[in-house]
Amino acid sequence: MKPALRTAAVLAGAVTLTAAATATVHAASPGGWTEAGSASVSSLTGSQGLASLADGSLVYRGLGSVPLSLRIQGWVHVGDPDAAKGYVFDAYQGEDTATSKMYAVTTPAGQQYTYVHQLDAGEKLNNSFAAISPDAQWLVSGEWGDQNRLQVFPAPLLNASTPATGGTLSQAGQITLDKQVSDIQGCDFVSDTRLVCASDDTAKDLLQVDLPHALDGTAVTGTVTALLTLPQRSICTGTFEAEGVDYDPTAKVLRAEVVPPSICAVSTTVYSYTPS
């Protein structure tokens, strides 16, 4: 995600905060989604993203979610996770001088395997999110800044082309975007051929990326359209930060995170949307 983690500094300096949480249901939003409510989670363990499991529970990631064992190895930041078939996928990045990025997979039994990708020419070190295709064969990820692509990798462990106990990971055919996007913090599949992505641009947009066919490891072009603008509501004033996004296919609920400004950043707001 961002090279400079604004939220970390806020969390370090914040002592206490009391605020009234709201769960107001709002009118239908553009793009076929209706805001259905909101919830709050600790930014320390939930500000970077979330993923829904088959049992309806949610997995969160925050600045404090990086295990010490991985932090010692230089993996200092974890992005927006995803889950498939009971496996949880995490996107890790290193310091500003890193020449690789890493994806960790935790099995339903609790075993964890790591897959390291050496940066290709022109590839940024940022590793903002992991999104697993509905067939559990492909992992979509993204870089920070202005981009015209999303990266595609074989899904670690679940795709038979990847090592069974961790190892190296190479890119497959990427998704070329028909429009430039900025600062994508998270994406998730809502169908075989559609992703929803959270952009930390000035507007804090949710974007839709439509594919001509389900991913198969070959290069495709994605069509980008704007779905809606994420709410920016807080008792604090300043710059908000859009973060992770998740779609629960069982409950048909889309969730997106927004970190409020200033000392309010100790708590992340998770907005829920249902199909209109």
C-alpha positions, -999 to 999 in steps of 0.1 A, spaced: 0 0 0 12 35 7 50 38 11 43 61 41 18 46 65 -2 75 78 -23 53 100 7 39 119 17 74 131 -18 82 142 -21 49 162 12 55 179 2 89 191 -35 83 200 -43 76 236 -81 75 239 -111 81 217 -148 80 224 -172 83 195 -207 73 188 -210 46 162 -238 48 136 -254 22 114 -277 43 94 -292 27 63 -289 51 33 -305 53 -1 -295 32 -30 -261 39 -44 -251 40 -80 -237 9 -96 -264 -16 -83 -254 -16 -46 -273 -2 -16 -256 8 15 -269 -14 43 -250 -3 74 -216 1 90 -195 -13 118 -162 -4 135 -131 -24 140 -97 -16 156 -74 -1 131 -44 -19 147 -58 -53 137 -83 -44 110 -74 -12 90 -57 -29 60 -85 -52 48 -108 -81 54 -119 -114 40 -151 -135 45 -149 -172 53 -175 -198 43 -190 -199 78 -198 -162 76 -170 -151 98 -146 -123 88 -108 -122 89 -92 -88 94 -57 -75 88 -41 -43 103 -8 -28 110 -4 -51 140 -12 -83 121 23 -90 108 37 -119 128 71 -113 144 86 -142 125 78 -125 92 87 -90 104 122 -103 113 125 -116 77 118 -80 64 81 -84 56 68 -52 73 34 -47 58 4 -68 51 -24 -58 27 -60 -67 21 -64 -105 24 -88 -130 7 -100 -165 14 -110 -195 -7 -118 -231 2 -109 -224 38 -74 -211 29 -65 -175 38 -42 -155 14 -21 -125 26 -1 -100 6 31 -89 22 56 -62 12 91 -53 25 109 -20 31 114 6 4 145 -11 -9 128 -45 -13 133 -64 -45 106 -90 -39 71 -93 -25 55 -123 -7 22 -141 -5 14 -162 26 -12 -190 26 -27 -203 58 -44 -237 54 -76 -247 72 -54 -267 96 -34 -236 105 -2 -244 85 13 -214 67 34 -215 35 51 -185 19 56 -178 -18 81 -151 -28 79 -132 -61 111 -115 -73 101 -81 -88 100 -81 -126 114 -51 -146 93 -20 -139 73 -37 -112 66 -17 -80 74 -33 -46 40 -24 -32 17 -54 -25 -16 -40 -17 -40 -70 -18 -47 -106 -27 -79 -115 -45 -86 -152 -54 -106 -160 -85 -139 -180 -78 -123 -212 -92 -95 -207 -67 -68 -210 -94 -56 -174 -98 -45 -146 -75 -49 -110 -85 -28 -84 -69 -19 -47 -74 7 -20 -71 5 15 -56 2 47 -76 -12 53 -111 -16 19 -128 -29 5 -161 -28 -31 -150 -36 -57 -123 -11 -85 -117 -21 -122 -120 -4 -151 -104 -12 -188 -100 -30 -191 -67 -3 -204 -43 -9 -239 -30 -43 -243 -48 -30 -240 -83 -11 -272 -91 16 -253 -109 28 -238 -76 51 -256 -51 32 -276 -25 50 -262 5 60 -227 -5 87 -214 -28 89 -190 -57 60 -174 -76 60 -160 -111 34 -138 -129 9 -152 -153 -10 -132 -179 -19 -98 -164 -51 -78 -166 -45 -47 -187 -70 -20 -177 -87 2 -203 -86 32 -180 -59 43 -156 -66 37 -119 -50 52 -88 -39 38 -55 -59 5 -55 -60 -7 -19 -80 -39 -24 -101 -59 -49 -124 -89 -47 -143 -110 -72 -180 -107 -73 -183 -132 -102 -160 -151 -125 -156 -121 -147 -161 -91 -124 -140 -75 -96 -148 -46 -73 -118 -26 -63 -113 2 -37 -93 32 -48 -77 56 -24 -80 84 -49 -93 118 -40 -129 107 -43 -124 73 -25 -141 54 -53 -153 18 -56 -145 7 -91 -158 -23 -112 -134 -42 -135 -152 -65 -160 -132 -92 -178 -141 -107 -212 -139 -143 -197 -128 -160 -165 -91 -159 -158 -71 -187 -173 -36 -175 -170 -35 -156 -203 -35 -119 -207 -69 -101 -207 -82 -65 -209 -104 -53 -181 -131 -26 -185 -131 -1 -156 -163 17 -145 -170 37 -114 -195 21 -90 -199 45 -61 -180 69 -38 -173 55 -3 -187 76 26 -164 100 44 -182 104 77 -165 111 110 -164 135 140 -128 142 129 -119 164 99 -91 157 75 -81 132 49 -98 98 49 -82 66 35 -100 39 15 -87 5 24 -97 -32 18 -128 -46 1 -145 -80 4 -175 -97 -12 -192 -125 6 -208 -147 -21 -230 -166 4 -245 -136 21 -242 -115 -11 -227 -86 10 -200 -63 -3 -179 -46 24 -154 -18 21 -132 -1 47 -125 36 53 -100 49 78 -111 83 92 -87 112 98 -67 124 127 -71 106 161 -103 90 148 -80 67 128 -78 44 158 -110 29 145 -118 18 109 -153 19 95 -165 -11 75 -194 -2 52 -217 -29 40 -236 -30 7 -262 -53 -7 -274 -57 -44 -300 -31 -54 
